[in-house]
Amino acid sequence: MTTSRHLGTPARLLLLFVLLSIVPLGALGWLGWRLLDQDRTLERQRVRERLANAAGLLAAESERALAGWQARVAAPARCLSFVFGGKGIRQREGVALPYYPAVDSGEPGTAVFAEAETQEFRGGAVENAAAAYRKLSASGDAGQRAGALMRLARCLRKQNQIDEALRVYGQLAAMGGTVVAGTPAELLGRGERVALYRAGGQTAAAERQARLLAEALAQGRYAIDHATFDLYSQAAGEAPQVDAEAKEMARTVETLWPVWMRQPAGRLLMKGNGHAWAAAWQESTDGTAVMVGDAGELLAPVLQIARKLEVRVGIVDPNGQTLVGYAGVAEEQGSKSYRETGLPWTIRVWPADGTVSQEAWSARRNLFVAGFGLMGLVIATAAYLVFRAVHRELSVARLQSDFVSAVSHEFRTPLTAMCHLTEMLEENGPPPERLPQYYGALARETWRLHGLVESLLDFGRMEAGRRTYRMEETNAAALARCVVEEFRDRPDGSGERLVFAAREEGLVVRADREAIALALRNLVDNALKYSPESSPVAISVSGRGDLAGISVEDHGPGIPKDEQRAVFRKFVRGEAARNANVKGTGIGLALADNIVKAHGGSLELATEPGRGSRFTILLPAQPDRT
């Protein structure tokens, strides 16, 4: 019952139309889905083959890049190449690290200083030893000269010749990377100058030398071990501002050093703190040659080829951790494991857009979807149009049935009263003093019946387009006042509730007086029927620009939003009328709306459920000719 009332059509008919629509649409959808699924399966197979081929190409490019590293052609950017032997690193190229695991200092022999050192330490002849060291410092051999300067400065410190010692340490610092006592001459000279300046209270000079020392350590100018780096960092008194990537690479080299010492050759990929590092090493005639650097730098050609192949690539270590490239998850992928390729990593490849929808498949899919969608739309539209037509016919039939029932009831009421009065007059006759009342009642019912018939005839003529109007200039306030007086003359007393107010008495409209009066009567009659008996109904006349408005406002239940357009259609009665069992034919508002539109105006509704409604007849106002 609820479904039928809400949709305006029997539930069985609705169910029938739904089934008739769902069956072909479902079959069409299933067929389309099967075709698309088969096409997608074929496309996925093609994508897998393409990804497998791409993975093979990228594995070959990775092997080529690693072979180039192992051949130690040159150190690329962000990479370090070096050779180490039994004592440590001997040659280096590329990124300058702040320290190394072990360094082959290559310091020359110290036998040349033996006689002078004997005088210094055993004979106590510091002055003679200083003279010998000074003479040796004039040597053309840089290693011998640096060793002599270091020993000369030591003797000068013992003799408390601090200024002369500072000068000699300055000469030593100027010799840069020349190794003396296993340490680069610049670091040793600047470190000792810092200590002497601090001991002598020369703070500014000490800080200047400390900054120069820290700068040399930060730039990685010299190959030193970790202990030496820490020692001179403390001597500088401040932590050197080492580049984060160089510091991370130094830690990586230190971590891999035991591996390089154990294995004569190999390749490795590892994760640091924010970087992935790659290393390749092999023995050579000079020692073990190592290339280590940022894995992204090594694999840059691989990533570039991946972009050309329109795929995404991920470099994964044997533990399954993605170190370089794409780390996502896609439905389709190709791969070459480290066991298959001999590389220190697994290569995984995905489509560049993360899906299997390539241009060709997308075009076929769109064609399928468009074709089946169009067919489905045609079926759904046809079913909807048929359902709507049947629904409309059933709605009209129901409304007509309701209209006939309502009209029959409206006719029965005055006819019953007239028959009853006629019978009373025929049977012996009532007392003479009651006759005027009976005749008056009989006249009212006759006029009521006459009004119903005229309304129906007027509505029929308007529906058929045969209604003619006698247009003449009419005062809007006078017309409204006349209708109000008609209602006040009714014997039932309902007209006493009407409150009339004309804000503008001089508004003139060109209209058929009787037609507009009929429209206004319908509005007033509805307001009286639908509002409480104790509440007033306001009729007002006012101007609105170049329009004249006649408003009827009540305090009834109002009209819900979903009914505000429907109530102007013929035979339609609102939910409030049905709930309150208010009698009516359902053509009053439709009749009034047609009349007003025929006059070039409009019937405006303003309502709020629970607070009443206001209907306003808006007609073009005639210019004032006074």
C-alpha positions in Angstrom: 0.0 0.0 0.0 2.8 2.4 0.8 4.7 1.8 -2.4 1.6 2.3 -4.5 0.7 5.5 -2.8 4.3 6.9 -3.0 5.0 6.1 -6.6 1.5 6.6 -7.9 1.4 3.1 -9.6 0.6 -0.4 -8.4 3.5 -2.3 -6.9 3.0 -5.3 -9.2 3.3 -3.1 -12.3 6.4 -1.4 -10.9 8.0 -4.8 -10.1 7.2 -6.0 -13.6 8.9 -3.0 -15.2 11.9 -3.4 -13.0 12.2 -7.1 -13.9 11.8 -6.4 -17.6 14.6 -3.8 -17.4 17.0 -5.7 -15.2 16.9 -9.0 -17.2 18.2 -7.5 -20.5 20.5 -5.0 -18.7 21.9 -7.8 -16.6 22.5 -10.0 -19.6 24.1 -7.2 -21.5 26.3 -6.3 -18.5 27.4 -9.9 -18.1 28.3 -10.2 -21.7 30.3 -7.0 -21.7 32.1 -7.9 -18.5 33.1 -11.3 -20.0 34.5 -9.7 -23.2 36.4 -7.1 -21.2 37.8 -9.7 -18.8 39.1 -11.8 -21.7 40.6 -8.8 -23.4 42.2 -7.7 -20.1 43.7 -11.2 -19.6 45.3 -11.1 -23.1 46.6 -7.6 -22.4 48.1 -8.7 -19.1 49.9 -11.5 -20.8 51.3 -9.0 -23.3 52.3 -6.7 -20.5 54.1 -9.5 -18.6 56.1 -10.4 -21.6 57.0 -6.7 -22.2 58.0 -6.3 -18.6 60.1 -9.5 -18.6 62.0 -8.2 -21.7 62.5 -4.8 -20.0 63.9 -6.5 -16.9 66.3 -8.4 -19.1 67.5 -5.3 -20.8 67.9 -3.4 -17.5 69.9 -6.4 -16.0 72.3 -6.3 -19.0 72.7 -2.5 -18.5 73.3 -3.0 -14.8 76.0 -5.6 -15.6 77.6 -3.2 -18.0 77.7 -0.4 -15.5 79.2 -2.7 -12.8 81.8 -4.0 -15.2 82.8 -0.4 -15.9 83.2 0.2 -12.2 85.3 -2.9 -11.8 87.4 -1.8 -14.7 88.0 1.4 -12.8 87.8 3.6 -15.9 87.3 6.8 -13.8 85.5 7.8 -10.7 82.0 9.3 -11.6 80.4 12.0 -9.6 79.6 11.1 -6.0 81.9 8.1 -6.2 85.3 7.1 -4.8 87.9 4.9 -6.3 91.1 3.8 -4.5 93.7 1.1 -4.4 94.8 -0.5 -1.2 97.5 -2.9 -0.3 98.7 -4.6 2.9 99.3 -1.3 4.8 96.2 0.5 3.6 95.0 3.0 1.0 97.7 4.2 -1.4 95.8 5.9 -4.3 92.5 7.6 -4.3 90.3 9.6 -6.7 86.8 11.1 -6.6 84.9 12.1 -3.4 87.3 13.2 -0.6 86.5 11.4 2.6 87.3 12.9 6.0 89.0 9.6 7.0 89.8 6.0 5.8 90.0 2.7 7.5 93.8 2.4 7.0 96.3 4.5 5.2 99.7 3.6 3.7 101.6 6.7 4.7 104.7 5.9 2.6 106.9 7.9 5.0 110.6 7.8 4.1 113.2 6.2 6.4 114.4 8.0 9.5 118.1 6.8 9.5 119.2 10.2 8.3 118.1 11.7 11.7 119.7 9.1 13.9 122.9 11.0 14.8 121.0 14.2 15.6 118.4 12.3 17.7 121.2 10.7 19.7 122.5 14.1 20.6 119.0 15.3 21.4 117.9 12.5 23.6 121.0 10.8 25.0 123.7 13.5 25.0 121.4 16.3 26.1 122.9 18.5 23.4 119.6 20.0 22.3 121.3 23.0 20.7 123.6 20.8 18.6 120.7 18.6 17.6 118.7 21.7 16.5 121.6 22.9 14.4 121.8 19.4 12.7 118.1 19.4 12.1 118.3 22.9 10.6 120.9 21.8 8.2 118.9 18.8 7.2 115.8 21.0 6.7 117.5 22.5 3.7 117.3 19.2 1.8 115.5 19.0 -1.5 113.7 15.8 -0.5 110.3 16.9 0.8 110.0 13.9 3.2 113.4 14.6 4.7 112.8 18.3 5.0 109.4 17.8 6.7 111.0 15.3 9.2 113.8 17.8 9.9 111.4 20.7 10.4 109.3 18.7 12.9 112.3 17.7 14.9 113.8 21.3 14.8 110.5 22.7 16.1 110.6 20.2 18.9 114.1 21.2 19.9 113.1 24.9 19.8 110.2 24.2 22.1 112.6 22.5 24.5 114.8 25.6 24.4 111.7 27.7 25.0 112.0 29.5 21.7 108.3 29.6 21.1 108.2 32.2 18.4 110.9 30.4 16.4 109.0 27.1 16.9 105.8 28.7 15.7 107.6 29.9 12.6 109.0 26.4 11.9 105.6 24.8 12.4 104.3 27.3 9.9 106.9 26.1 7.4 105.8 22.6 8.1 102.1 23.4 7.6 102.9 24.9 4.2 104.2 21.5 3.0 100.6 20.3 2.7 100.2 16.5 2.4 103.9 15.5 2.8 103.8 12.7 5.3 105.8 13.2 8.5 105.4 10.9 11.5 102.6 9.2 9.7 100.6 12.4 9.4 100.2 15.1 6.7 102.6 17.9 7.4 99.8 20.6 7.3 97.7 18.9 10.0 100.7 18.3 12.2 102.0 21.9 11.8 98.6 23.5 12.4 97.8 21.3 15.3 101.1 22.2 17.0 100.6 25.9 16.3 97.1 25.8 17.9 98.6 24.2 21.0 101.4 26.7 21.3 99.1 29.7 20.7 96.7 28.5 23.4 99.5 27.8 25.8 100.8 31.4 25.2 97.3 32.9 25.7 97.1 34.1 22.1 93.4 33.2 21.8 92.7 34.9 18.5 95.7 33.4 16.7 94.8 30.0 18.2 91.2 30.2 16.9 92.4 31.3 13.4 94.7 28.2 13.2 91.9 26.0 14.6 89.5 27.1 11.8 92.2 26.4 9.2 92.8 22.9 10.7 89.0 22.2 10.9 88.6 23.3 7.3 91.4 20.9 6.1 89.8 18.1 8.0 86.3 18.9 6.6 87.5 19.0 3.0 89.2 15.7 3.3 92.4 17.1 1.7 94.6 14.2 3.1 94.2 10.5 3.5 94.2 9.9 7.2 92.7 7.2 9.4 89.8 7.6 11.8 92.0 8.0 14.9 94.0 10.7 13.3 90.8 12.5 12.2 89.5 12.4 15.8 92.8 13.5 17.2 93.1 16.6 15.1 89.3 17.3 15.4 90.0 17.6 19.2 93.0 19.7 18.6 90.9 22.1 16.5 88.5 22.4 19.4 85.4 22.2 17.2 83.8 19.5 15.1 84.7 19.9 11.4 81.7 20.7 9.2 82.0 17.5 7.0 79.6 17.1 4.1 76.9 14.6 5.2 77.3 12.4 2.1 81.1 12.3 2.5 80.7 11.4 6.2 78.1 8.6 5.3 80.5 7.3 2.6 83.4 7.2 5.1 81.3 5.1 7.4 80.3 2.8 4.5 83.9 2.3 3.5 84.8 1.6 7.1 82.0 -1.0 7.3 83.0 -2.7 4.0 86.7 -2.7 4.8 86.7 -6.2 6.4 84.8 -7.6 3.4 87.4 -6.2 1.0 90.2 -7.6 3.1 88.7 -11.1 3.0 87.5 -11.3 -0.6 89.8 -10.6 -3.5 86.9 -9.5 -5.8 83.2 -8.9 -5.5 80.2 -6.6 -5.9 77.9 -5.4 -3.2 74.8 -3.2 -2.6 74.0 -1.9 0.9 71.8 0.7 2.6 73.2 3.5 4.7 71.5 6.3 6.6 69.5 7.7 3.7 71.7 6.5 0.8 72.1 3.2 -1.1 75.8 2.5 -1.7 77.3 0.2 -4.4 80.8 -1.2 -4.3 82.8 -3.2 -6.8 86.4 -4.5 -6.2 89.0 -6.8 -7.7 92.7 -7.5 -7.3 95.2 -5.8 -9.7 99.0 -5.6 -10.0 99.0 -2.5 -7.7 96.7 -4.0 -5.1 93.0 -4.2 -4.7 91.1 -1.6 -6.8 87.8 -0.5 -5.2 85.0 1.7 -6.6 82.4 2.7 -4.2 79.7 5.4 -4.5 76.0 6.3 -4.5 74.0 3.5 -6.1 71.8 6.0 -7.8 74.8 7.4 -9.6 75.8 3.9 -10.7 72.3 3.0 -11.8 71.5 6.3 -13.5 71.9 4.8 -17.0 69.6 2.0 -15.9 66.9 4.4 -14.7 67.2 6.4 -17.9 66.7 3.3 -20.1 63.7 2.4 -17.9 62.1 5.8 -18.7 62.6 5.2 -22.4 61.0 1.8 -22.0 58.1 3.5 -20.2 58.5 1.3 -17.1 59.3 1.8 -13.5 62.2 -0.1 -12.0 63.1 -1.0 -8.5 66.5 -2.3 -7.3 66.0 -4.7 -4.4 68.7 -6.2 -2.2 68.7 -10.0 -1.4 66.8 -9.2 1.8 63.9 -7.8 -0.2 64.5 -4.1 0.7 64.1 -1.6 -2.2 67.3 0.5 -2.3 66.9 2.4 -5.5 64.0 3.3 -7.7 60.3 2.5 -7.4 59.2 0.8 -4.1 55.5 0.5 -4.8 53.3 -2.6 -5.4 51.6 -3.1 -8.8 49.4 -5.9 -10.0 51.7 -6.8 -12.9 55.5 -6.8 -12.7 58.5 -8.5 -14.3 61.7 -9.3 -12.5 65.2 -10.7 -12.7 66.6 -12.1 -9.5 70.2 -11.8 -8.3 70.4 -15.6 -8.7 69.5 -15.4 -12.4 71.8 -12.4 -13.2 74.7 -12.7 -10.8 74.2 -9.1 -9.9 74.2 -8.1 -6.2 70.5 -7.1 -6.5 67.2 -8.1 -8.0 65.6 -6.0 -10.7 61.8 -5.5 -10.6 59.9 -3.7 -13.3 56.3 -2.3 -13.4 54.3 -0.4 -16.1 55.1 3.2 -15.9 51.5 4.2 -15.1 51.1 1.4 -12.4 48.3 -0.3 -14.4 47.9 -2.7 -17.3 45.9 -0.3 -19.3 48.0 0.6 -22.4 46.7 2.8 -25.2 45.5 0.0 -27.4 43.7 -1.8 -24.7 42.3 1.5 -23.4 40.9 2.3 -26.8 39.3 -1.2 -27.1 38.0 -0.9 -23.5 36.5 2.5 -24.2 34.9 1.2 -27.4 33.4 -1.7 -25.5 32.1 0.4 -22.7 30.7 3.0 -25.0 28.9 0.5 -27.1 27.5 -1.5 -24.2 26.7 1.7 -22.3 24.8 3.0 -25.3 22.8 -0.2 -25.6 22.1 -0.2 -21.9 21.1 3.5 -22.0 18.7 2.7 -24.9 17.1 -0.2 -23.0 16.9 1.8 -19.7 15.5 4.8 -21.5 12.9 2.8 -23.4 11.8 1.0 -20.2 11.7 4.3 -18.3 9.6 6.0 -21.0 7.1 3.1 -21.2 6.9 3.0 -17.4 6.4 6.8 -17.2 3.7 6.7 -19.8 1.8 3.9 -18.1 2.5 5.6 -14.7 1.1 8.9 -16.1 -2.0 7.2 -17.5 -2.7 5.4 -14.3 -2.1 8.6 -12.4 -4.5 10.5 -14.6 -7.1 7.7 -14.4 -6.8 7.7 -10.6 -7.1 11.5 -10.4 -10.1 11.5 -12.7 -11.7 8.8 -10.5 -11.0 10.9 -7.5 -12.3 13.9 -9.3 -15.5 12.2 -10.3 -15.9 11.0 -6.7 -15.3 14.4 -5.3 -17.7 16.1 -7.8 -20.3 13.5 -7.1 -20.0 14.2 -3.4 -20.1 18.0 -4.0 -23.2 17.6 -6.1 -24.8 15.2 -3.6 -24.6 17.6 -0.7 -26.7 20.5 -2.2 -29.0 18.0 -4.0 -29.7 16.2 -0.8 -30.5 19.4 1.0 -32.7 20.5 -1.9 -34.6 17.2 -2.0 -35.1 17.3 1.8 -36.4 20.9 1.6 -38.7 20.0 -1.3 -40.2 17.1 0.5 -40.9 19.2 3.6 -42.6 21.8 1.4 -44.7 19.1 -0.3 -45.9 17.4 2.9 -48.6 19.7 4.3 -46.2 22.6 4.2 -44.2 24.1 7.1 -45.5 26.9 9.2 -45.7 30.2 7.3 -43.1 31.9 9.5 -40.5 29.3 8.5 -41.1 29.5 4.7 -38.6 32.4 4.2 -35.9 30.3 5.8 -36.7 27.3 3.7 -36.8 29.3 0.5 -33.5 31.0 1.5 -31.8 27.6 2.1 -33.2 26.3 -1.1 -31.8 29.3 -3.0 -28.4 29.0 -1.4 -28.1 25.3 -2.3 -29.3 26.1 -5.8 -26.6 28.8 -6.2 -24.0 26.5 -4.7 -24.9 23.8 -7.3 -25.0 26.5 -10.0 -21.4 27.6 -8.9 -20.1 24.1 -9.1 -21.5 23.5 -12.5 -20.2 26.9 -13.8 -16.7 26.1 -12.4 -16.7 22.8 -14.2 -17.9 24.3 -17.4 -15.3 27.1 -17.1 -12.6 24.6 -16.5 -13.7 22.5 -19.4 -13.8 25.5 -21.7 -10.3 26.5 -20.6 -9.0 23.0 -21.1 -10.5 23.0 -24.6 -9.1 26.5 -25.4 -12.6 27.9 -25.9 -12.8 30.2 -22.9 -13.1 33.9 -24.0 -12.4 36.9 -21.8 -13.9 40.3 -21.8 -11.0 42.5 -21.0 -11.6 45.9 -19.4 -9.9 48.2 -17.0 -10.8 47.2 -13.5 -9.8 48.5 -10.1 -8.0 45.7 -8.3 -8.9 46.9 -4.8 -12.6 47.3 -5.7 -12.7 43.8 -7.2 -11.1 42.2 -4.2 -13.4 44.1 -1.8 -16.4 42.9 -3.8 -15.4 39.3 -3.4 -14.8 39.7 0.3 -18.3 41.2 0.7 -19.7 38.2 -1.1 -18.2 35.8 1.5 -19.3 38.0 4.4 -22.9 37.7 3.2 -22.8 33.9 3.5 -25.1 32.6 6.2 -22.5 30.2 7.7 -20.5 33.1 9.0 -17.2 32.1 7.6 -16.8 35.4 5.9 -16.5 37.2 9.2 -12.9 35.7 9.4 -11.8 37.7 6.4 -9.6 40.7 7.0 -9.2 43.0 4.0 -6.5 45.7 3.5 -5.9 47.7 0.4 -2.5 49.4 0.6 -3.0 51.0 -2.8 -6.5 51.9 -3.8 -5.7 53.2 -7.3 -4.2 50.1 -8.9 -5.9 49.4 -12.2 -5.6 46.1 -14.2 -6.9 45.1 -17.6 -8.8 41.9 -16.9 -12.0 40.0 -17.2 -13.7 41.0 -13.9 -15.7 37.8 -13.5 -12.8 35.5 -14.3 -10.4 37.2 -11.9 -13.2 37.2 -9.3 -13.7 33.5 -9.8 -9.9 32.9 -9.3 -9.9 35.0 -6.2 -13.0 33.2 -4.8 -11.2 29.8 -5.2 -8.2 31.1 -3.3 -10.4 32.6 -0.5 -12.5 29.4 -0.3 -9.4 27.3 0.0 -8.0 29.5 2.7 -11.2 29.3 4.7 -11.4 25.5 4.4 -7.8 24.7 5.2 -7.2 27.2 8.1 -8.5 26.8 11.7 -12.0 28.2 12.3 -10.7 30.7 14.8 -7.9 32.0 12.6 -8.3 35.1 10.3 -7.7 35.0 6.5 -6.0 38.2 5.2 -6.8 39.6 1.7 -4.6 42.5 0.7 -4.0 44.5 -2.4 -0.6 46.2 -3.1 1.7 47.2 -5.9 4.9 45.5 -6.8 6.8 47.5 -9.4 4.7 47.5 -12.5 2.5 44.7 -11.2 -0.6 44.7 -9.1 -0.8 42.0 -6.5 -3.9 40.5 -4.7 -2.8 38.2 -1.9 -4.7 35.7 0.2 -2.9 34.6 3.3 -4.1 31.9 5.8 -2.7 30.2 8.9 -3.3 26.6 7.8 -1.0 23.6 7.7 1.0 25.0 4.8 2.1 23.0 1.7 5.1 20.7 1.8 7.9 21.5 -0.6 7.4 18.3 -2.7 3.7 19.3 -3.3 4.1 23.0 -4.1 4.3 22.5 -7.9 1.8 19.6 -8.0 -1.1 21.4 -6.4 -1.4 23.7 -9.5 -2.2 20.6 -11.7 -5.7 19.5 -12.3 -7.4 17.0 -10.0 -4.4 17.1 -7.6 -5.2 17.6 -3.9 -2.5 17.9 -1.2 -1.8 15.5 1.6 -3.2 18.0 4.1 -6.6 17.9 2.4 -6.7 14.1 2.4 -5.6 13.9 6.1 -8.1 16.6 7.2 -10.9 15.1 5.0 -11.5 18.5 3.4 -14.0 18.3 0.6 -13.1 19.6 -2.9 -12.8 18.8 -6.5 -9.1 19.5 -7.0 -9.5 22.0 -9.8 -9.7 25.2 -7.8 -5.9 26.1 -8.0 -5.6 24.8 -11.5 -8.5 27.0 -12.6 -7.1 30.0 -10.8 -3.6 29.5 -12.3 -5.0 29.1 -15.8 -7.1 32.3 -15.5 -4.2 34.4 -14.2 -1.8 33.1 -16.9 -4.4 33.9 -19.6 -4.3 37.5 -18.3 -0.5 37.6 -18.7 0.1 37.3 -15.0 1.3 34.7 -12.5 0.0 33.0 -9.4 2.7 33.1 -6.7 2.9 30.7 -3.7 4.8 31.4 -0.5 4.3 28.7 2.2 5.9 27.2 5.2 4.6 23.8 6.6 2.8 24.4 9.9 2.6 28.2 9.5 0.3 28.8 6.6 0.3 29.8 3.0 0.1 33.0 0.9 -1.2 33.0 -2.7 -0.7 36.1 -4.7 -2.3 37.0 -8.0 0.1 39.2 -9.9 -1.3 41.1 -12.9 0.3 43.8 -15.1 -0.8 47.2 -13.7 -2.1 49.9 -16.1 -0.4 53.3 -16.0 -2.1 55.9 -13.9 -4.0 58.3 -16.3 -5.1 60.8 -13.7 
